[in-house]
């Protein structure tokens, strides 16, 4: 999530947004994973998924759409 937040800060806000890392609260469930990294190999293999838009371009498009639509 930190890497994604930094990518958004750099791509969308031209580095003007500050990313702050906070610690998990003490009451956070112990079995809750602290890192999630989706594995797209199954969707690629089973459905022939091919990424057409990179992360940065996708973020730019999503934020532009949100600005236009108020979404």
N, C-alpha and C positions, 0 to 999 in steps of 0.2 A: 504494500500500500504506500509505503514511503516513496518508492521509485515512481509509482503512478502519480502521486501528489506532486512530486518534483517535476515530472514530465508535464503535467497540467500547468503548474506555475510557470514553467519556461515556455511552453508552447502557446498557451492561451493568454497568459498575463505578462508575457515578455520578461519574466524574472522579477516582476514587481510584487508578486504575492509571496508571503513568507510561509514556509512549511514548518510546522511545529510538531515534533515527535513527543507523544505523551506515553507514559507507562500504563500498562494494564492495571486496573484496580485490583486490590487484594481479593475482592469477592468474585473475580472472574472465574468461571468454571475451569477446573484443572484439565479436563479432557477436551476443552475447546482448542482447536489448532490455532497456533499463533501465526501461521503462515499458510496462505492458500495459493496454490499455483495450478490453475486448470490445465488438464492434459487434453489437448485437442486431437490426439492421434486417432481416437475412435471415430470421431465425426469425420475426419479426413478419410479414413479407411472405409468406413461403412457408407457414408453419404457422398464422398467425393468433394467435400468442402475445400474450397480454395479461397484464401484471403485475397480480397481485391483492393482493400483500402488499408493502409498502414495505420498504426495507433495514432500518431500525431495528426495525420490528415483527418482521421475519423473524429478525433476530439475537436478539431477546428470546425468540422461540419456540424457536429452535435451542438456545440456552443453557439454557432451562428443560427442554427434552427431554433434553439431556445430563446435567443435574443429576438428573433423575428416573430415567434409565436407566443412568447411569454411563458413557454413551457419550462 
